[in-house]
Amino acid sequence: MATKKKKTVRRTTLRSSKGTKLYAVRNADGTFKDIQTYKRAHSADLRKTSKAEATTKKAKKTVKPKAAKRKATRKKAAKKKASAK
């Protein structure tokens, strides 16, 4: 049996009578399923990590950490000899 891929939800951007930007999600028949403010929906999207981000984050954790780099120490400048005049 083949597994169904979850279809991404398409959101339409609208403006309210006050001028606030809105996201509207529609049902298959075209009626509104959900209406959210753009600000709330966008911040929720940023909080949620995608599957691709999660796998790369997991892969980075399993990699051995590299040895700490040593700081380059500066050599002190040699003192100049006083020239006799």
HUTABEL-V597776 format. One record per backbone hydrogen bond with DSSP energy under -0.5 kcal/mol. NH is the residue of the N-H (numbers start at 1). CO is the residue of the C=O. Records with the same first field share a line. If there is no record, write none. Layout:
NH = CO / CO
This chain:
12 = 24
14 = 22
16 = 20
19 = 16
22 = 14
23 = 36
24 = 12
25 = 34
26 = 10
27 = 31
30 = 27
33 = 25
34 = 25
36 = 23
38 = 21
41 = 37
42 = 38
43 = 39
44 = 40
45 = 41
46 = 42
47 = 43
48 = 44
54 = 50
55 = 51
56 = 52
57 = 53
58 = 54
59 = 55
60 = 56
61 = 57
62 = 58
63 = 59
